[in-house]
Amino acid sequence: MSRRVKRPLRPAGDRPKGARPYRGSQAERPPSKSPRPGGKPAPRFAASAPRAPKPVPFVPEPEKVVAELPPLPTKVQTFVVTADENNMRVDRFLEARFPGLSFSHIQRIVRKGELRVNGKRADSKDRIEEGQSIRIPPLKLDTPKVAGHLSEAENKTLQTLKDMILFEDADVMVLNKPAGLAVQGGSGVTRNVDDMLEVMRDAKGQKPRLVHRLDKETSGCLLIAKTRFAATALTGSFRHRSARKIYWALVAGVPKPKQGRISTYLAKEEGEDDTIMRIAAHGDEGASHAVTYYAVVETSAQKLAWVSLKPVTGRTHQLRAHMAHIDHAIVGDPKYFNKENWQLPGGLQKRLHLLARRIVIPHPRGGVIDATAPLPPHMLQSWNLLGLEADRFDPIENAPEE
């Protein structure tokens, strides 16, 4: 389900003060508890969300021409980190500056030490600071595939990608990424979205580019830019927090209050076999501020809760670490679910119950991209077994932006 309409991105709504729980604007609140026939009060979320005005289709200007970005540097160049780029990871800095680069190309030049920060070698996960000098080696786009000459395996990959599409136009795609499919390559990863996109290179050799990421076991909306112009515009929207992302999760227990704000610092903790995000103190090395809004949509016997989550920031494993932090870890999370003597209800699969449900972001050429992903099979099975209604009103849809 997706649509693209011309409407304001941020709806009006109440904003919380400090750490007080978010209560929602008047438009979001459930109807008054007037009794139904028989004397029982109406359930809290039984009402549907107010209907928005009928979407107005976006009509592009026929003669509008958008200039292409300058070509990639063919000799060594030096860039100075701007205020907007402060605290970005080195690899994401390269993606933002040069959207035509593939993930593997970025990792290769960093691994070889060809990229230098203030004259020193940098790791792809290092974060840069405003004013630092970044030395960039000569760059080139990967060799394009010859159109119409895909192998049988590549044609199957192309069809798999097409089956995932929730929204597509000349500049943008939104894919419904299945749980279990990695977004990028890495240790032990044999198949990933970034490599699969090689089969979608256009006549100019441009490959669709990742704009953001989802964890391997998280399903749902994944935004892809089909042009360098779109990649730069969409990356800027994420950096300036113009994108709204809504996630659904099934968590252990029922959070109290039922709507609230989680604000912590998160830092990466390297273990012998794995890496997790830990709750950190302000000022800790590598710590970044992370803010998440949550709302309980429905509960199951007070043992489980369906929650709607809205990350304001986009830190690694943010939602998973935040829900574990308030003692309501996401069901099936192998990294952060550490409740002792907690038994998974019968029939539920031990898989991460986290869905990137919806993304709303300004379109690079005007209007708004608004795409929604359905529950993946393992979550739909859980919803059915627990009697949860997936078409219920999502109370966090219009949560504050900061």
N, C-alpha and C positions, 0 to 999 in steps of 0.2 A: 504494500500500500504506500503510495507516495503521491505528492502533489507539489506543484510549484506555483505560488501565488504571490501577488504584490500586496504585502501587508506588513505592518511594523513587526520587527523581530521580537522585541521585548514587551509583553503585555503589562498593563498596569497592575500593580499588586502591592500589598503591604510589605514592608521590609523589616526584618528583625533588628533589635538593638542588642549589641553585645552577643552573648551566647544564649539569649532567651529562645525558647523553641519557636519555630515558625508555625504560625496558626493559619496562614492562608488568607487571601482577600475574600471579600463578601461573595464574589462570583464563584469562588471555589468551595465555599462551605456547603455542607449537605442541607437539604431542606429541613424546615422546622419539624420537630418530632410530634406532629399531630397524629393522633391514633388512627390506625386503619380499622376497617370493620372488624369487630372481634376484640378491640381494645389493645392490640399489640402495637408498640411504636414502630415506625418505619426504620429499617436498617440504615446505619450511618451513611453508607456509600451507595444506596440503592438508586439514587437519582443519576441520570446521565449528565455529562458535562453540558453547559449551555452551548447551543449550536452556534457555530461561527457563521458569519455571512457567507453566502455562496462564493467559492473561490473565483477570482477573475483570472483567466488563463494569461500567462505571460506571452506577449508578442514581441519578438526581437525587432529592432530597427533594421530594415532590410539593407541599408547602405552603410551601416556602421562598420568601420574597419578598426581592428585593434592591432597595434604594432607588436611585433614579436619581440621578445626579450633579446638583449645582445648575446652573441655567441659565446660559448665557453672559452675561457682563456687558453691560448695555445703556447703561452710562455709563463714563467714564474711570475706571480703577482702577490702583492701584500695588501690585506684588508684590515681595517680597524674596526673592532667590535663596537656596535652602536648601543645606545641605551635599551632599545627594543630587543636586542639580542643578548642582553646580560643574563647570565645563568642558563643559557641554552647549552645542551650537549654539543660536543664537537660535530658528531655525525648529523645532528639535526640542523646545525648551522650550515653545513655543506648542502643539505637538502633544500633549505630555504633559499640560499644564495644561488644554487645551481640545480633547479628541479629536474633537469635532464639526466642527472647522474643516477645510476642504479645503486641499490644497496650494496651489492658485491663490489662495485667499483670504489665506493666510499670506504668500505672496510679495507680494501686492498691498499689504497694510498696511505691510510692511517697506519696500517700494520707495517708497511715498509718504511715509515718514518718520513715520508715525503711532505706531510703536513706538519708545520711547526707553529707553536704558540709561544710568542716572545722568545723565539729561537730554540725552544725545547720541543722534543718529541711529545706527542699527546696521544692518549688513548681515546677511542671513539666515545667512551662514556664520560670523559672529563667534561667539566662545565667551564665555559668561558666567561670572562668578565669585561664589562665596558672599558674601552680604551686599550685592550690588549691587541697585539699585532699578530695577525694570522697569515702565515706564508702558505700560498696555494700553488701546487705544482701544475704543469700543463695538464689540461683535462680534455677528454673527448667522449662523445656519446658512444654507446655500444653499437656494434655493427647491426643495422636493421635487418629483419627477416625479409626475404623477397616475397612480396604479396602473392598470394595464390599458390604458394609452394610449401604448405604445411604438411607435415607427415601425418600419418593416421593417429599417432599418439597426441600430436599437437592439436589436431582437429577435435579430439575428445576433450582435451583441456579447454579449448575454446568453448565447446558446448557446455562444459561444466560451469565455466564463468558466466555464460549467458543465462544459464538456469538460476544463477544466484542474483541476478539483477533486480533490484527494487525500483530504481529510477535511473534513467539515462538520457542524456542529450549530447550535443556536440562537444561539450566541455567537461562534463561530470558524469560519474557513475556512483551509485550507492549499491554495494553488494550486501547480500544477507550471508555473512560468513558462517559456515557451520562450526559447531563445537568440535575441537580436535584438529582443525586445520590451522597451522601456524601462519602468521602474517608475513614474517620474514625468516630467512635462513639462520641457522645457528647450530650449535653442537647437537648432534643426533637428529636434526631436522632433515627429512628427505623430500618433503613437499611443502611448498608455501605459496601464498598468494603473490608475493612479489615476483617470484620466478615464473609463476603461471601467466602473469601479465605480459611476458615476452611474446606470447602468440597474438597479442592485440596491438602490435606496433602498426602505425599508420603508414601511408605512402611516403611520408617524409622521414620515417624511421623513429618517430616519437613513440615512446612506450608510456602507457598510463602509469601514473605515479601515486604511491601511497601518500595520503595527507596526514593520517594519524594511525594509531595501532590499537589492536585488541589483543588481550592475552589469548594464547592458543585454545584454551578450553572455554573462552567466552564466545558466545554466538551473537549474531545480530548485525546492526548497521555499520558498514565499513565504507568510508568515503574515499573515492578514487578520482584523481584529476586526470583528464585525458590530454591536456595541453599544458605547456610550460606556463602560459598566461594564467590558466585556472589554478595550477599548483601554487603559484606565488600568491594569488588572491586568497585562496582557501587557507593556506598556511598562515597568512596574516590574520585571517578571521579567528583562527584558533589562538594565535599569540595574543590577540587583543580581546579574547573571550567573547567574541560575537556569536559563537556557536552554542546552541543549547543541546545537551545530551541527557537523555533519560534512560535509566537502566531499571530492569526488574530483577528481583532476587528472591529466593526462598531462604529464610534465615532461621536459626534455632532460637526458640523462645519468642516473646513479644516485647519489642522495645518500648520503654516508657521514658518520657512521654511518647505518644504515638506519632508526633511530628516534631522534628528537631534539626539541629545543626551540629555537625561534628567538625571541630577545628583543632588540628594538631600539626606538629612538625614530623616529617617522615625522613628517615635516612636509610641508606642501603647497608645491609649487614651481610658480609660474605661469609658463608660457611664452607665446610669441607666439601660438601656435595651439592649445595644449593645456595641461592641468594634470596633473602627476604627483605621486606621493608619493615623497619622497627619504628615504634613511636620514639621520637627524639625530643630534646629540649632546644629551645631557641638558642642559636649560637653554636650548636654542635656541628662538627665538621660534616659537610655534605647534606645538612638538614634543609629541607624545603617545606614551606608552609602548604598545607593541604586543607581544603574546605569541602564538605559534602553535606547536602540537605537530604533528609530521608522522611518518608511517610509510610505508615502502616496502611495497606489497602484492605487486607482481610486476614483473618487468623484461622488456625485449625487446632481446636482443643487446647489453646494456650501453649501448645508445644512448638508450633511452627507459625511463621508469619510471612505473608507475601508483602514485600516492601518495594516502594518506588524510590529510586536513588537519583540524585542530581549532583554530579561532581562540578564544582565551580572551577577547581584547578584540575590538572591532568597528570598527576604523579603516577609512577609505576605502582601497580597493585593497590591504588588508593582506596577503592571501594572495599576490596577484600580486607585490607589492613584496618580500615576504619570500622567496619562492622564487627570484626574480631575485637577491636579495642573497646567497644561498648558492650562486649560479652554477648553478641548476637551474630556469630560467625555464619558465613554463607554455607548452606548445605552442600556437601561434596567437595569442599575446598581442601586439597591435599596439603597446602602450605600453612593456612591460617586457622583451620578448624581444629581446636585442641581441647574440646570439652571432654572431661573424663566421664566414663560410664554413660555416655549418651548413645542411644540406640537409634539407628535410622529406621523410620517407620516402614513396615512391610510393603514391598512393591515399588519403593522409590529407588532409583538407580543412584549409586555412589559416584555421581559426576557433578561438576561445578554447576550450580543452579544460578547462573548469572547471564542475563540477556541485555545486549545493547538495543533497547527497545525502539528508541526514536532519536533522530537527529534533525535539528532545524538550524540552518545556516544561510547567510546571504549568498545568493548566486553571484558569481563573478561578473555577470553582465546585467544584473538587476533582478529584482524579485527575490524569492526565497525558495530554497530547497527544503522540503519537509517529507521525510521518509520514515516509515514504521516497519519493523520486522516482526514476524509472528514468533510465538514460542517454539523453540526447537523441540524435536520429538521427545527427548527425555524429560524436559520441563513440562510439556503438554501432558505427558503421562502422569506426572506428579500432580499437576493441577486437577486432572480428572479424578485421580484416586482420592484427593483431599477435598473434592467438592468445591474448589475455588473457581470463580467465574472470571475468565480472562477478559470479558468485554466490559468489566466494571469501570467506573469513573476513576481516573488516575489523579489523585488529589495533589500531586506535586508538579503537575504539568506547568503551572505558572509560578513556580517558586522563585524567590529573588535570585539575582545574578551574582551577588557578591557576599 
